[in-house]
């Protein structure tokens, strides 16, 4: 049992977060008081954390990587638990993406076009395995902006680049893809 310095209540040790700096190995305030303080000082707390990270980035990354290397099973279980707890959100995002793709598949997309798209995704996986750098299949003209899900609109780029660009599109690239798509649809209509 331990007395909280904030609320004055005596509680079980399980109600206190661990902290090596204190003799008993637990913080001086209970979790409930900590949450209350954080919710009223959230902006300040985030700013302090961000400043510390920017100042000590190498030190923080070294410590994080060392922890991950020494606790592979624990880290793996943490990610697995996170996935289990957020599975529904993940499925919802995936379903939305699938729906976008289905509504953006051009009329001329037959078996040959489907095979091209599948091969682009296979090539992306191969590039990731060979280079050791995670790659994504990117829609140059994003689906969210009305782009088509076809091989002429796909490119393989490093995941970091893809995530940083978001739904941005160069107007010249968009116009070029629209022209190619119109030409493909015209050729399909002539057949």
C-alpha positions in Angstrom: 0.0 0.0 0.0 1.1 3.5 -0.8 -0.3 7.0 -0.2 -0.8 9.3 -3.2 0.9 12.7 -2.7 -1.8 14.4 -4.9 -5.2 13.0 -3.7 -4.0 11.7 -0.2 -5.6 8.3 -0.7 -3.9 5.1 0.3 -4.0 2.6 -2.6 -2.4 -0.6 -3.8 0.9 -0.5 -5.6 -0.8 -1.6 -8.8 -2.5 1.8 -8.9 0.9 3.6 -9.3 3.1 3.6 -12.3 6.6 2.2 -11.9 9.5 4.6 -11.6 13.1 3.5 -10.8 14.0 6.9 -9.3 11.9 6.3 -6.2 12.9 3.9 -3.3 9.8 1.8 -3.6 10.0 1.7 -7.4 6.7 3.6 -8.0 5.7 7.2 -8.8 4.5 9.4 -5.9 1.1 10.0 -7.4 -1.5 7.4 -8.5 -2.5 6.8 -12.1 -5.8 8.5 -11.7 -4.1 11.8 -10.5 -1.6 11.4 -13.3 -4.3 11.1 -15.9 -6.1 14.1 -14.4 -2.9 16.2 -14.5 -2.1 15.1 -18.1 -5.6 15.9 -19.4 -5.4 19.5 -18.0 -1.7 20.0 -19.2 -1.7 18.0 -22.4 -0.4 20.7 -24.7 2.5 21.6 -22.4 3.4 18.0 -21.9 3.4 17.2 -25.6 5.6 20.3 -26.2 8.1 19.2 -23.6 8.3 15.7 -25.0 8.7 17.0 -28.6 11.5 19.4 -27.5 13.3 16.6 -25.6 13.0 14.3 -28.6 14.4 16.9 -31.0 17.3 17.7 -28.7 18.2 14.1 -28.0 17.0 12.3 -31.1 20.1 10.0 -31.5 20.1 9.1 -27.8 16.4 8.3 -27.9 16.6 6.2 -31.1 19.7 4.3 -29.8 17.8 3.5 -26.6 14.7 2.5 -28.5 16.6 0.2 -30.9 18.5 -1.4 -28.0 15.2 -2.1 -26.2 13.7 -3.6 -29.3 16.7 -5.8 -29.9 16.7 -7.0 -26.2 12.9 -7.5 -26.1 11.9 -8.9 -29.5 9.2 -11.2 -28.1 7.7 -8.4 -25.9 7.7 -5.9 -28.7 6.1 -8.4 -31.1 3.4 -9.2 -28.5 2.8 -5.4 -28.0 2.2 -5.0 -31.8 0.0 -8.0 -31.9 -2.0 -6.7 -29.0 -2.3 -3.3 -30.7 -3.5 -5.0 -33.8 -6.1 -7.1 -31.9 -7.4 -4.0 -30.1 -7.6 -1.9 -33.3 -8.6 -4.7 -35.7 -12.0 -3.2 -36.5 -10.6 0.2 -37.5 -8.0 -1.6 -39.6 -10.7 -3.6 -41.4 -12.8 -0.4 -41.9 -9.9 1.4 -43.5 -9.2 -1.6 -45.7 -12.9 -1.9 -46.7 -13.0 1.7 -47.6 -9.9 1.4 -49.7 -11.3 -1.7 -51.5 -14.5 0.1 -52.2 -12.6 3.0 -53.6 -10.6 0.7 -55.8 -13.7 -1.1 -57.1 -15.4 2.1 -58.0 -12.3 3.4 -59.7 -11.5 0.3 -61.9 -11.8 1.4 -65.6 -14.2 -0.4 -67.9 -11.5 -1.9 -70.0 -9.9 -3.7 -67.1 -10.1 -7.3 -68.1 -8.0 -10.3 -67.1 -4.8 -8.9 -68.7 -5.1 -5.6 -66.9 -5.8 -7.4 -63.6 -2.7 -9.5 -64.1 -0.6 -6.3 -64.7 -1.8 -4.8 -61.4 -1.1 -8.0 -59.5 2.4 -8.1 -61.0 3.1 -4.6 -59.9 2.2 -5.5 -56.4 4.4 -8.6 -56.6 7.3 -6.5 -57.9 6.8 -4.1 -55.0 7.1 -7.0 -52.6 10.2 -8.3 -54.4 11.8 -4.8 -54.3 11.2 -4.6 -50.5 12.8 -8.0 -50.0 15.8 -7.3 -52.2 16.6 -3.8 -51.0 15.5 -4.2 -47.4 13.6 -0.9 -47.7 9.8 -1.0 -47.4 8.2 0.0 -50.7 4.5 0.8 -51.5 2.4 0.7 -54.6 1.3 4.3 -55.1 -1.5 5.8 -57.2 0.2 8.7 -58.9 -3.3 10.3 -59.3 -4.8 9.4 -55.9 -8.0 7.4 -55.7 -9.3 10.0 -53.2 -9.0 12.6 -56.0 -10.8 10.5 -58.6 -7.8 8.6 -59.9 -8.2 5.2 -61.6 -7.0 1.9 -60.2 -5.1 0.6 -63.2 -1.5 -0.2 -64.1 -1.0 3.1 -65.9 -1.6 5.0 -62.7 0.6 2.8 -60.4 4.2 3.4 -59.4 6.4 1.7 -56.8 8.1 4.1 -54.4 9.7 3.8 -51.0 7.1 3.7 -48.2 8.5 6.8 -46.5 8.1 8.9 -49.7 4.6 7.5 -50.2 3.4 8.3 -46.7 4.9 11.8 -46.8 3.2 12.8 -50.1 -0.3 11.8 -49.0 -2.9 12.6 -51.6 -0.8 15.3 -53.3 -0.7 15.1 -57.1 1.2 17.1 -59.7 -1.3 18.6 -62.2 0.8 17.7 -65.2 1.0 14.0 -64.1 -2.8 14.0 -63.5 -3.4 15.4 -66.9 -1.1 12.9 -68.5 -2.8 10.0 -66.8 -6.2 11.3 -67.7 -5.1 11.4 -71.4 -3.7 7.9 -71.2 -6.9 6.6 -69.5 -9.1 8.3 -72.2 -7.0 6.7 -74.9 -7.2 3.3 -73.4 -11.0 3.6 -73.0 -11.2 4.8 -76.7 -9.2 1.8 -77.9 -11.4 -0.5 -75.8 -14.6 1.0 -77.3 -13.3 0.4 -80.8 -12.8 -3.4 -80.2 
